[in-house]
Every structure is written in C-alpha cells, then in structure tokens.
Amino acid sequence: MALAQAPTYQYFRLGNSQDVTTKTTAGYGLLGGGKDLDEAFKWLCEKGGGGDFLVLRAAGDDDYNSYINGLCKTNSVATLIIPSREAAADPKVADIIRHAEVIFIAGGDQARYINWWLDTPAQEAMKAHIAGGKAIGGTSAGLAVMGQYIYSAQGDAPDDEDLASAQTLADPFLPRVTLRRDFLNIDLLRNTLTDTHFAKRDRMGRSLTFLARIMNDGWSPGPREIAVDEKSAVLVERGGKSRVIGSGTGAYFISLPRGGPEVCKRATPLTFRDVTVYRGPAGAEFNLRDWTGKRGVHYTLSVVEGKIHSTQANGEVY
C-alpha cells in the first residue's frame, strides 16, 4: 500500500474551515515595508466583503493570521507558504488561491517569488484572482512583484547586502541589476516599476538606474514608477484613484522624459536628465490613470555622471 505523500506547502487557517463566496471589489494595497499599517489591512478586508483573506509567503510563519483576524471581520484568515516550484505546481495550492477573496503577498525575498512561483499554476491562480476583480496587496518584496517591471534580486545571495544606489549609478550593468517583467497582470500597474523601503534605504538612485535600463533595453519608451517608503502605503481603487497613508515620507510617483538616458553603458556612470517626481505624503491623492496628484510636491531630478541633482530646496532627493 502506497504511503500518502506529505504536502509540499504549509497552510494555516483561522476562522471558518469552509470557504464562502462574497461580493468583492478590486483594489490594490501597495505597502512600503516596515511596520504594518492597520488601515491598509482593514481597507483590503473591506474589499473582500468579509470573505476569505489569504496571505502568501515563500518562507516564514503564520503570524499575520492573528494580526489580521484581530483587525477584520472575515470568514477566515489563512497563510499559505509556497517554498518551492514543486509546491507552486501542487493543484491544492492553486485551489486554495482561487478560493480567496483577498490576497496579500508578504515581505521576504522577491527572488524566491520569481524563481519558485513564475510559470506555475500558483502564479496563474494569482492572475485569475486579479482578473476576477478581487483585491490584492503586498509589502516589501510582495509589493516589488506587483508592478509590470520588477527588480528580481536574482543576482543576490541570501542575506546579501542591499543593492546600493551608488553602485548602480556608477555602473547600470552590474550583474546584480536583474530586472524581470509580467509576474502579475494588474492593469493599473502596467508600464510601472514598484519599489519599497524607498527613502529609508536610499533607493532613488537605483530606481533611476532600473528605469534607465528598462528604456535602454527597449522594454518601454516611457516607464513609470511607484515607490513607497517604509511605514507608508498607497491604496489604489479600481478606477485609478489612490491615497497615501502612514507615518513614513509617503510615496513617490516617477515619470520619465521621452528619449531615454543620455548615457547608459556598461562600467560607465549613468547620465539621465529631467526625471519628474511627485512626492505624496500622508493625505495626498494620486490618480494613476492621468498621473496627476493633489496635496503633494513636484520636483525634477537629473543624474549627471552618476550623481543626482534635484530642483528641490537644498538639493534634496526625497
């Protein structure tokens, strides 16, 4: 008699063991990492209509379950840990994802999401969730994979030091500058790079490098970026209107001039002029459809031979 095979994934659930179907509303919670924001999770729960809230991870534990369960009235809160390509191919994993009303992608290492989940039934189930008009959110690495363009961190060893802005500005073709695209299919985040821990970890320079590479490599003539600082979040409604919440510096909505960087070559400092930045602090609004905002600050950045220059007072970048 054959022994039952142990599951390749881990699944932890609080609440009703039976799934329900509720009326859902699309929405996208973009969390910048650091301390979790109660308001963002309550907003996602509301989008799910009290249904089943699912946290996705590649590693870790189920500590989100009790946190979310204490904030929201839901049918259930569960964590699904998908630690390998074998797990992501398990039909039960895709089935669990398909039955969720809300998905939240936790932080961690986005290289694992790309290496383990890309081109698997788990990824297809996530895409179907979005296409079905259901809400999804992510924090840190989870937000990094929500945009069409992704810094995949695939050149990094586990626990390696953060890829620094100064490194990428000095050489846009460093082996660690690894970009991917089309992990998810969120219409409002098409042609968009998403980044996290933004001001806290001084990531403006590397983001400008990533955008320069996207243009230089022919992926887009004019990509955009939504970069969110720690302790901040952008809550995006299905029509494109969004608002910034949290106690961090807020969110940065970056757009590029047509024509691309002046200099984007291997082992050569980047030169890239007239990049437009809109910084939205808490309370700001921004419409992703027409790329305009309220209650924020506009300024321009240029990179000249690897050094960033700002039109803000005192030359501030953030």
Secondary structure as GFF3:
##gff-version 3
##sequence-region A 1 318
A	DSSP	beta_strand	10	15	.	.	.	ID=ss1
A	DSSP	beta_strand	27	31	.	.	.	ID=ss2
A	DSSP	alpha_helix	38	47	.	.	.	ID=ss3
A	DSSP	beta_strand	52	57	.	.	.	ID=ss4
A	DSSP	alpha_helix	63	71	.	.	.	ID=ss5
A	DSSP	beta_strand	76	81	.	.	.	ID=ss6
A	DSSP	alpha_helix	85	88	.	.	.	ID=ss7
A	DSSP	alpha_helix	91	98	.	.	.	ID=ss8
A	DSSP	beta_strand	102	105	.	.	.	ID=ss9
A	DSSP	alpha_helix	110	117	.	.	.	ID=ss10
A	DSSP	alpha_helix	121	131	.	.	.	ID=ss11
A	DSSP	beta_strand	135	139	.	.	.	ID=ss12
A	DSSP	alpha_helix	141	144	.	.	.	ID=ss13
A	DSSP	beta_strand	149	151	.	.	.	ID=ss14
A	DSSP	alpha_helix	165	170	.	.	.	ID=ss15
A	DSSP	beta_strand	179	181	.	.	.	ID=ss16
A	DSSP	three_ten_helix	187	189	.	.	.	ID=ss17
A	DSSP	beta_strand	192	195	.	.	.	ID=ss18
A	DSSP	alpha_helix	204	216	.	.	.	ID=ss19
A	DSSP	beta_strand	224	228	.	.	.	ID=ss20
A	DSSP	beta_strand	232	237	.	.	.	ID=ss21
A	DSSP	beta_strand	241	246	.	.	.	ID=ss22
A	DSSP	beta_strand	251	255	.	.	.	ID=ss23
A	DSSP	beta_strand	272	280	.	.	.	ID=ss24
A	DSSP	beta_strand	285	287	.	.	.	ID=ss25
A	DSSP	beta_strand	292	294	.	.	.	ID=ss26
A	DSSP	beta_strand	297	304	.	.	.	ID=ss27
A	DSSP	beta_strand	307	310	.	.	.	ID=ss28
A	DSSP	three_ten_helix	313	315	.	.	.	ID=ss29
###
